[in-house]
Amino acid sequence: MALPYVYALLSNMLFGFVSQVYTYYGRKFSSLWVNAFKAFIAGLFFILAVLVSGGFNPIHPLALAAFLASGALGLGIADIFIVKAFAGMGPGRTLMLYSFQPLFVGILSFFLFGQVLDSHKLVSIIFFVMCVLIFSLESYNKDGHFNIKNTLFAFIGVAFDGSGVLLTRYGFNHAAHISTFEGNFYRALSAMLLFYVISRFKKFSFRENFNSLAPGRKAFVIFAVFMGTFMSLSLYLSAIRVGTLAVLTSISVTSVIFASVFECVWERKMPSKYLLAAFGFFFCGMYILLF
């Protein structure tokens, strides 16, 4: 049973690195463009993987509906807000707010799937709230105002992403025979359809922005999507199939560590005293949550 958690850890390491790329292009173009592009490219990789691995299997309508809803919520709406928060406050700070997701998912998975989450671990929420307060203080001292908007974006993303996790598990519970690639394809397809509908009302220059990149940049961003969405989701959904959701979402918070380290390297700067202080509260909260 340790293998699902290894998959989750590797998935978060990949996402922690690629979040820097998503942040860069979210600032350069827009959150909508980044998420539409990664849904489209990942969808192509997933359907190719399905066809190479034997093709599609019959799927129960309830499971299909769960995967489609999961894609729209988790790969669509959630990622729009998450990349917005990336661009506004950085990946490390955004992903630290994912500390709340294990509590959210753990409580709901207890009622939906009967998975047990010890009640005393709710104390960890106090330490996670301190992380939010530290980030707000940092923003106030730096910009003269609290970064409420981006904090709210992050929390909305966390809530929708957690809903996507629960729906994905529900889908696998009702279609255990389908592959991880199939589940991910249905999710990516749903996200693509969502962004297509959005593009009818709000233009984000999908093709034009990609064509404006140099050939090397085009190859780089496609590779980033391959690693950060295709590979990362393949590993994570493999974990979700059989792992305990509360533990898996707790492990997913390790993306904070990876993202923060990669962020400092990417931007060639030392971590701020606020980030270090938040890490202290974060690790205390994680210790209570996991042990």
N, C-alpha and C positions, 0 to 999 in steps of 0.2 A: 504493500500500500504506500510505500515511500515514493514510488516512481511518479505518481501524479503531482507530488509537491516539487519534485525535481523539474518536471515539465513547467510548472508554474513559475519557478525561480528563473529558468532559462528564458521563458517568455517575457518576464519583467525586465531582465537584463537587456534583451533586444529592444523592448519598447523604451526603456530608459535612455538608450543611446539615440534611437531614431526620433524621440520626442524633440531633440534639438533641431533636427531637420524640419519637422512639422512646425516648430516655433518660428524658424527662419522664414519659411514660405508662408506661414500664416501672417507674419508681419509684412512680407514683400507683396503678397497678393491678397488673400483673405482666408478666413477660417472655412468658408464655404468651398472655396477652390481646393484647398488642401484635402478636405474630407471627401469631396466628390471625386477627386483624382485618385485617392487611395482606395476608395470603394470600387472604382472602375478597374484599376490595375489589379487589385487583389481578386476581384471577381473573375478576371481573365485567368489568373493563375489557378484559382480554385476549380474552375470548370475544366481546365486542362488536366489538373491533378485527378479530378473525378473520372474523366475519360480514360486516362492512362491506367488508373487503378481498377478499372472494371466497369465503369458506368454507373448510372443511377439505379437505386433500389426503390421499390414501392414504399410509400410513406403514408402514414395515417394522417388524415386531414387536420386533426388537432395538433399533431406534431409539426406539420408544415406551417400551420397558422402561428404556432409558438416561435418557430425559427424566423418567420417573416416579421413578426412583431418585434422579436429580439433584435433583428438587424436594423429596423427602422428606429428603435429606441437607443440601442447600444452603439451601433456603427454610424447612425445618422444623427439624431438629435443630441445624444450625449457628447459625441465627438465634436460637434459644432461648438458647444459651450466649453469643452475642455481645451480645444485649440485656441479659442478666444482668450481663455484664462492663461494659457501658455504665453501668448503674445503679450498679454497685459502684465503678468507678474512672474513669468518664468516657469519652466517645467518643474523644477525642484519644489517650489512653494505650492504650485498647483497640486502636484501628486501627493504632497504631504497631507492635504485635505482628504485624500483617499483613506486616511486613518479611520474615518467614520464609516466607511463602507462595510467592513466586517461586522459592525454592530447592526447596521441596517439589514444586510443580507442574512446575518445569523438569526436575528429575530424573526424575519419573514420565513426563512427556510425551516425554522422550528415548527411554525404553524402549517406550512405547505407540505414539507417533506418529513417532518418528525425528527429533524437533525437537532441534537442537543447543543445549546450554548450556555455555559455556566453563567448564572445571573451576576455573580460577584465581579465578573470581568467588565461589567458596565461601568465600573469605577474608572476604567481607562479613559472614558470620554472626557473626564475633567482635564487630563493631560493633553488630549487632542484639542480641546477648546483653548487651552493656553497657547498652542501653536498658532491658532487663528488670531488670538489677541496680540501675539508677538508680531505677526505679519502686519496687522493693522497699525501697530505702533511704529514699525519700520516705515510703512508707507506714509504715515503722518509726519514723521521727522524728516523724511526725504522730500515729499511733495506738498506738505501742508494740508493733506486731507487723508482720510481713511480709504483704503482700497476696497470699498464695499462692493463695487460693481464686479470686479474680477473675482473676488471671493464668492460672490453669489453665482457667477458663471460656473466656478469650479464645483460648488455644491449641487447645482442643477445637473451638471455633467455626471457627478458621482451618483446622484439619485437615479438618473435614467440608465446609466451603465449598470448599476446594481439590479435594476429591473430587467435589463437584458440578460444578465447572468442567470437570474431565476427562470426566465422564460426559456433560455437555452437548456438548462437542466431539465425543465419540464418537457421540452421537445425530445431530448435523449431518453427520458423515462418512458416515453410513448413510442419511441422508434429506436430501440437499442441496436438494431441491426445496421443502421446507416452509418457511413463513415464520417469522421471528423471533417473531411473535405466537403462532403455533401451538406452537412449542417452549416458550414461556413459559407458555401456557395449561396444557399438560400438566404442567409443573413446579408451577404454582400449584394445580392440581387435586390433585396428589399431596400437597402440603403441607396443603391443606384436609382431605383424608381423614385425614392423620396427626393433625391437631389435633382432629378429630372423635373419633377413637379415644382420644386422650389425655383428652378431656373426659368420656369414660365412666368414667374412673378418678380424675381430678383436676379438680374444678370450678374454673373461672376466670371465671365470670359473664360470658360473652361478650355477651349481649344487655343484661343489667342494667347493666353498666358503661358501655356506649355510651349507653343511655337516660338515664343519670345526667348526661350532659354537656349543657350549654346548647346551643341551636341553632347559635350561632356556632362553638362548639368542635367540634361534630359536623362542620360544613362544613370547618373548618380541618384536622381530622385526616384526613378523606377526601381533601382536597387534598394533604396531606402524603404520603399513601400513593400517590396518583396520580403525584406528582413523584418520590418516593424509591424506589418499587417499580416501578410501571408504566413510567414514562419511563426511569428508571435502568436497569432490567433490559432494556428494549427496546434501548437504546443498547449496553449491555454484551454482550448476546447477538449483536447485529449485529457487534460486534468479534470475539467468540469464533469466529464462523463461519469467518473467513479469517485472522485474525491469529495471530502466533506466541505461544503460551500463556505462555512464560516472560517475554516482553516485556510482554504484556498485564497479567499479574499484578504485574509490577514497576511499571507505570504505576498500577495500582490502589492502590499504596501512597501515591499523592498525596492520597488521601482523608484521610490523616493531617494534611496541611497544612490542607486545607479544614475538617476536623472540629475541629482545634485552634483555628483562628482563629474559627470560628463558636461554639465552646464558650466562649471568652473573651468574645465579644460577648454571647452568650446569658446568661451568668452575671455579666456586667459586672465582670470582674476581670482583672488582669494575669496573664500566664503565670508560673508559679513558676520558681524557679531550677533546679529538678530537670527540669522540662519543657524548659527552654531547653538544659540540658546534654544531655538525651536527644536533642534535635533535632540537636545537633552530631554525636553519634555516628551518628544516623540518616542524616544527609546524607552522612557519610563512607562508610557502608555502601552507600547507594544509588549513590554515585559509582562505587565499585568494582564494584557489581553491573551497572550499566548501561554503564560505559565501560571 
